[in-house]
Amino acid sequence: MDYSTPIAIIGAGLGGLAAAIQLKQAGYTNLILLEKASRVGGTWAQNTYPGCSCDVPVALYQFSFAPAIHWTNTYPSSAEIQAYCEQLVAGFDLGPMLSLNTEATSAVWDETQQHWTITTRDGQIHQVGAIISALGQLNRPSIPPIPGQDGFEGASMHSAAWNHDIDLAGKRVGVIGSAASAVQLIPEVAKVARSLVVFQRSANYIGPRGDREIPPTEIALLLSNPQAAMDLGARNRALIFDTADTYFWQTFSWTPEGRAAYADIAKRHLEKQIADPGLRAKLTPNYPVGCKRFLFTDTFYPALTQNHVTLETARIEGFEATGLSVETGTHYDLDVVIYATGFETTGWHWSLDVVGQLGTRLADHWAEGPEAYLGITTAGFPNFFMLYGPHTNLGHNSITFMIERQIEYVRAMLAGLAEQKAKSASIKPEAQARFIAKLQEDLGRTVWADSSCTSWYKNEKGQITQNWGSNCTAYAEAVNTVIWEDYQVC
């Protein structure tokens, strides 16, 4: 494979855009970037619900090769991140390789020709030497089945498919869910709704967010010396990163100090913002800290204390034409129901049908749970690389760091193939098995392995398929060098 070999990047979210930029700068001249949506940004283009923002500080949630100083808050909104993605396209001239409204539906490996054939929904055919899948983990909205759903006469929508034509002003609104998306949209919905019922299945550990506005005057000051601003920003990023990787990680690696400190942070935040002991009890988690995503918000708890907002913790029994009923017998009349119920995760049901060696479908290959060497490549699928793949999710730091390291690894793989005058590389099954065994050993020492911990990080069999088993520094070390002995090179 040489530098003129066609390479396809599927998905133009942050990962896909970063891959396009890095490969272009490395000298690859035949890149195609396919995006099924009408604009770039991935999850940040898809999620437009009120209050949608990143729960990682913007100092970390941007690429080291493309720092920006035009953010208006220390935690960026979805709209600002989507705009940042547009800036990446313009700033790095990705337009010529980008195809919007182009959904890749299948990718089939040809062992004889040593290439992939990609088919798009509109009938395009692309033959490429390698595929970089930047489809991500969290982009398929999940709506749980609830009895009577079809008979509800009001409006409904998922937080990740927000219908802006539905006016919530003066409406009786129910929100199902109280996790990451819910804690952002609930305070905003509460501002306009006549009444709001929050249906909570389990409480969350929540800490103070400390977000602040960056006013235009401060931005103007930074722009008076952009180089100094960039240098200070890099040092600030390093400080936040190292703090998270050293101390926050201990919440998940389950050190006594880590779990005690962050459980106390959450407890103090709850006590400070919720005075009512009954409400506070409902909002106190009954599982180990770190088991589920630790949330950061300063507005969720105060929203729940408003007179027109109700927190309902009884199990939902079902819909009726006029609303929802819970197991205690209480019925809530509702005009609108919002599902803040997250995404399909452990199933990895990509819209892309990937067919590798011997006609094996990736969906079948992963039927018992996804496995990927370093979270980047999987046995039987040569030259198929994943960004934010299985085993690379985090609970403590920024996924953009992980994505950059994965792209560096893919670049090293492609460069190595060119040096060896080889066309393909496929991870050996035994090498993948060794990696998975070590990863599961590491994960077995984390909070996620606790028998009382159930979360979207685990599949139905209790296997942890989503997460990396250590901190980001350890991941960077793991992907720093390509061990070619682990690959079958052709």
Protein Blocks (a to p, Z undefined) as FASTA:
>chain_A
ZZkbccddehjafklmmmmmmmmmnopabdcdddfbfbehijmmmpmcehiacfbdfklm
ccfklccfkbfbfbdcfklmmmmmmmmmmmnopmlmpcghiacfbdcddfklopacdddf
kopacddfbdcdfebjblcccddddehklmpcbdcddfklccfkbcfehpacddedjbfk
lmmmmmmmmmmmmbdcdddfbdcddddfkiacddfklmmmmmmmmmlmmmmmmmmmmmmm
mmmmmmmmmmmnopaklmmmmmmmmmmmmmmmmmblklmmmmpccbdehkaccdddfklm
mmmmpmkbccdfbdcfbdcfklccdfkopacddfbdcddebjafklopafbdcddehhia
fklmmmnopcdehhlacghiahiacehiehiacfkbcfklmmmmmmmmmmmmmmmmmmno
pabdcddfklmmmmmmmmmmmmmmmmklpmklccfkbcfkopafkbccbdfklmmmmmmp
ccfklpccZZ
